[in-house]
C-alpha cells in the first residue's frame, strides 16, 4: 500500500507543477517505487526527465486570440 501512496503523491506533485500527466514505463509490471523516485526528481529539479525517457508530450499553451501580441 505504501508504494501506491508514494506513486500517487509523486504523480499529483508532477501534475501540479507541469500541468500534464507523465507517460508511464512501457513495462506493465514496472517498479512503482523507482518510477515515483523519478517523478520526485522531476519535481525537485523542475525539469521533466520523462519527456526523453518515456516519450511524455508536454502540454503546449496556445493563445486563443492570435491577434494579441505578448511583449
N, C-alpha and C positions, 0 to 999 in steps of 0.2 A: 504493500500500500504506500510506503514511503516514497518509492520511486515514481509512482503515478502523481503524487502530490508535488514532488520536485519538478517533474516534467511539466505538469500543468502550470505551475508558477513560472517556470522558465519561459514557456510559450506565451503566457499572459504578459510577462515583462517585455518580451521581444515585441509582441504586437503593440503594446503601449508605446514603445519607443519608435519603432519603424513604421507602424500603422499598416502592416500587411503581415500575412502568415508566412512562415518559412516552409520550404519544401522539406519533406522527411527523407531519411535514407531509403534507398531502393529496397533493401532487405527488410521484409515484413517483420522479421524477428530481430530487429536491431536492439542494441544495448541502450535502454532508455536513460540510464544514468549518464552515460557518455554523451548522448545527444543533449541532455539537459545541461551538462557542463559546457558544451559547445555554444548553446544558446545564451547561457550565463556570461560566457566570454564575449559574445557579440554585444550584449547589453553593457557590460563593463567597459569595453573598448569603444563603444558607439560605432561599431563597424560590423556590417553583415557578412560574415565569412561563409554563410550558406549559399550565397549567390554563386560562387565558384564551385564550392564543394557539392552542393545538391541541386544546383540549377534554379534556385529561387529567382523569380522575376519580381523586382520591386515595383511598387505602385508608382506610376508617373502622374504628376499633377499637371492637368491641362486646364487652362483658363477657359471658361465657358463664354467669355467675352474677348475674342482675339483682337478686337479693335482697341483694347485698353493696353497701353504700354507701361510696364512697371519699370521705374527708373530708380 
